[in-house]
Amino acid sequence: MKNLFFPIIVALAVIGCSDNVPSVQDPHNIVISGTPMTQQAFLEKYCAGKTQHETCIKVYRAMIADSTKSKSGVVRF
């Protein structure tokens, strides 16, 4: 029984550490499995509680940058 304890703990740790956040090529135009998704929807679905994840940070920064642009391309302040 003791011989199985350590491998089981390691397996559970590896499974628990998977982040399930898909990679994003363009954080301004998110497409997951061929389906377009808004930045807000991506953050809500995949990044809840994962504020330090690289992809989540990239999408969040893109969303903030996009929100400061006007439709004419002039930056709003």
C-alpha positions as CSV (number, residue, x, y, z in Angstrom):
1,M,0.0,0.0,0.0
2,K,2.8,2.4,0.8
3,N,4.4,1.7,-2.6
4,L,1.2,3.1,-4.3
5,F,0.8,6.2,-2.2
6,F,3.5,8.3,-3.7
7,P,2.6,7.6,-7.4
8,I,-1.0,8.4,-6.7
9,I,-0.2,11.7,-5.0
10,V,2.1,12.6,-8.0
11,A,-0.6,11.7,-10.5
12,L,-3.2,13.8,-8.7
13,A,-0.9,16.7,-8.5
14,V,-0.2,16.6,-12.2
15,I,-3.9,16.3,-13.0
16,G,-4.8,19.1,-10.7
17,C,-2.2,21.4,-12.2
18,S,-3.5,21.3,-15.7
19,D,-4.8,24.8,-16.5
20,N,-7.2,24.1,-19.3
21,V,-6.6,27.5,-20.8
22,P,-6.3,27.2,-24.6
23,S,-3.5,29.1,-26.3
24,V,-4.5,32.2,-28.3
25,Q,-2.7,33.3,-31.4
26,D,-4.3,36.8,-31.6
27,P,-5.6,38.1,-28.3
28,H,-7.5,40.9,-30.2
29,N,-9.4,38.3,-32.3
30,I,-9.9,35.2,-30.3
31,V,-10.9,32.0,-32.1
32,I,-11.3,28.7,-30.1
33,S,-11.8,25.5,-32.1
34,G,-12.9,27.6,-35.1
35,T,-15.4,29.6,-33.1
36,P,-14.9,33.3,-32.5
37,M,-15.1,34.5,-28.9
38,T,-15.0,37.9,-27.3
39,Q,-12.2,38.7,-24.9
40,Q,-14.6,39.1,-22.0
41,A,-16.2,35.7,-22.7
42,F,-12.7,34.1,-22.9
43,L,-11.7,35.6,-19.6
44,E,-14.9,34.5,-17.9
45,K,-14.8,31.0,-19.3
46,Y,-11.1,30.0,-19.1
47,C,-9.4,32.5,-16.7
48,A,-11.6,32.6,-13.6
49,G,-9.1,32.4,-10.7
50,K,-6.1,32.2,-13.0
51,T,-4.9,35.8,-12.9
52,Q,-1.3,34.9,-13.3
53,H,-1.7,32.7,-16.4
54,E,0.3,34.0,-19.4
55,T,-2.6,33.7,-21.9
56,C,-5.1,35.3,-19.5
57,I,-2.8,38.2,-18.9
58,K,-2.3,38.6,-22.7
59,V,-6.0,38.6,-23.4
60,Y,-6.8,40.9,-20.5
61,R,-4.2,43.5,-21.7
62,A,-5.5,43.3,-25.3
63,M,-9.1,43.8,-24.0
64,I,-7.9,46.9,-22.1
65,A,-6.0,48.2,-25.1
66,D,-9.0,47.7,-27.4
67,S,-11.3,49.4,-25.0
68,T,-9.3,52.6,-25.2
69,K,-9.5,52.8,-29.0
70,S,-12.2,54.6,-30.8
71,K,-13.8,53.3,-34.0
72,S,-12.0,55.9,-36.0
73,G,-8.6,54.6,-34.8
74,V,-7.9,57.6,-32.6
75,V,-6.9,56.8,-29.0
76,R,-9.4,58.0,-26.5
77,F,-8.3,59.4,-23.1
